């Protein structure tokens, strides 16, 4: 897991911010190791189902493409 951090070094000036999912990726790996369950199944069983969130899942692969959240817009330099 610690190897993932090398893919996202800190900003050279120490003040810049660039969004990334590294924190969520590291947290999901640590969670799976701690509880011995897949984080997607854990979310479904502990959060989504009890709250009646029947259209919410951690599995993008199990969701119809037209139901996936999409960015507002895409430009040559990124998302808008």
N, C-alpha and C positions, 0 to 999 in steps of 0.2 A: 504494500500500500504506500509506503513512504516514497517509492520510486516515482509515483505519480506527481509528487511535488516538484521534481526536477523538470517536468514538462511545463510548469507554470512558475517561472522565477519571479521574484519581486521586481517592481519597476526600477529602472536604473536611477531615477531621481528620488525614489522613495516617496513620491507624492502622487503619482499617477494612479488612476483606477481603471481597470479593465475587467469587465464582468467575465466570469467563468464558472463552470459547474464543479470545479475541483473540490470545493468544500462539501458539496452534496455527494459527490462520488466517494470521497474519503469517509464521510459519515455513513453512507449505505454499506460500505465494506466493513466498517467497524461494527455496525449494528448487526449485520449478518453473522459476523464472528461471535459477537456477544450472546445472541439469542439462538443461533443455530437455525434460523429461518431466512428465507428469501425476503428481502425488504419489501418487494411488491406485494407478496402475500400477506406480510405483516401489516402493511398499510390497509389492505382490503379487510382483513379480519378485525383489526383493532380500531380503525378510524372510519373508513368509508361505509362498511356495512352497518355498524351501530348508529351512524348518523343518517342512514337511508340514502346515501350517495350512490345510487344504483347506476349512474352514468359516468362514474369516475373510476379510473384504474391507473396503475403504474405501468401497465402493459400496452405500449403503443401498438405492438404487433397484433393485439387482440381487438383493436378498435378500427372501425371503418374509417377510411381516409377522410371522408367528408365530415367526420365528427371530431377530428383532431384540431386542437388549437393551432392557429396560424399567426404569423407576425402580421402587423398592420400592412406593411409593404416592404419590398426589397429593392434596394438601390445598388448601384455598382460598388459602393463603399460599405454596404451592410444593410441592416434593418432600419426602418423608419418608424 
